[in-house]
Amino acid sequence: MSELGVSANSASIVRHYGFLDGLIIDEADRAEAGRIDIDVEVTATWMRSLEDRDRLAASCLDFASRLSVRAEARVT
């Protein structure tokens, strides 16, 4: 992000990529969630084991599904 002149924090990334519907952030960045104007999922993103990867993948898929349901509700 530094090459783009964008601060490496969640709120700045969301502003830079204005097309995002949601963002997954790590538990360590939980305090940033309130400064983000889109849906945020806070979860552990460190993947130290296969179980960590599976848990994060499941969390991402669940979040994407919830975003999709919200988007459909706005259309109808």
Secondary structure, 3 states (H helix, E strand, C coil): CHHHCCCCCHHHHHHHCCCCCEEEEEHHHHHHHHHCCCEEEEECCCCCCHHHHHHHHHHHHHHHHHHHHHHHHHHC
